Amino acid sequence: MGDTTIKISESTRDRLRTLAEERGLSTRAYVERVVAATPTEAERAERTARAIAYVRANLREDFTEADVREAQAWRAAIASGQLGERR
């Protein structure tokens, strides 16, 4: 395993340390876990393609690109907090 040094602000370093400690991990282990769990754009595109293929094969043969765009907009709205607030 190689060592790498990155320059980050003290507040970010402290936050990383706190997040790691809350999970019972070293900062190194926490960063490795977060990076390993974050998909690249290529991985996200592949997941999306597999999901669309599954929907078309098993749920809805007429699933269109417009449906995909609508679903993506719906997901983005949820992620940004525009939808799904508890009442």
C-alpha positions in Angstrom: 0.0 0.0 0.0 1.4 3.4 -1.0 1.1 6.5 1.1 -0.4 9.7 -0.4 -0.5 13.1 1.2 -3.3 15.5 0.4 -3.7 19.1 1.5 -7.1 19.8 3.1 -8.3 22.5 5.5 -8.0 21.9 9.2 -11.8 21.9 9.5 -12.1 19.2 6.8 -9.4 17.1 8.5 -11.2 17.5 11.9 -14.5 16.5 10.3 -13.0 13.4 8.7 -11.5 12.4 12.0 -14.8 12.9 13.8 -16.7 10.9 11.1 -14.2 8.1 11.3 -14.2 8.0 15.1 -18.0 7.9 15.2 -17.8 4.7 13.0 -14.9 3.2 15.0 -12.5 3.6 12.1 -9.2 5.3 11.5 -9.3 8.3 9.2 -7.5 6.2 6.6 -10.0 3.4 6.8 -12.9 5.8 6.7 -11.6 7.6 3.6 -10.9 4.3 1.9 -14.4 3.1 2.7 -16.0 6.3 1.3 -14.0 6.3 -1.8 -14.6 2.6 -2.5 -18.4 3.1 -2.0 -18.6 6.2 -4.4 -19.2 5.1 -8.0 -17.5 6.8 -10.9 -19.6 8.3 -13.6 -18.8 5.2 -15.8 -20.0 2.9 -13.0 -23.2 5.0 -12.5 -23.9 4.9 -16.2 -23.4 1.1 -16.3 -25.7 0.7 -13.3 -28.3 2.9 -15.0 -28.1 0.9 -18.2 -28.5 -2.4 -16.3 -31.5 -1.0 -14.4 -33.2 0.2 -17.5 -32.6 -3.2 -19.2 -34.1 -4.9 -16.2 -37.2 -2.7 -16.2 -37.7 -3.2 -19.9 -37.2 -7.0 -19.6 -39.2 -7.6 -16.5 -41.6 -4.8 -15.7 -42.4 -2.5 -18.7 -41.3 -3.3 -22.2 -42.4 0.2 -23.4 -40.2 2.0 -21.0 -39.0 5.0 -23.0 -36.1 7.5 -22.8 -38.7 10.1 -21.8 -39.6 7.8 -18.9 -35.9 7.6 -17.9 -35.5 11.4 -18.0 -38.7 11.8 -15.9 -37.4 9.3 -13.3 -34.0 11.0 -13.2 -35.7 14.4 -12.6 -37.8 12.8 -9.9 -34.7 11.3 -8.2 -32.9 14.7 -8.5 -35.8 16.5 -6.9 -35.8 14.0 -4.0 -32.0 14.3 -3.5 -32.2 18.1 -3.5 -35.0 18.1 -0.9 -37.6 19.5 -3.3 -39.7 16.4 -2.9 -40.3 13.9 -0.1 -40.4 16.2 3.0 -42.2 14.7 6.0 -45.4 16.4 6.9 
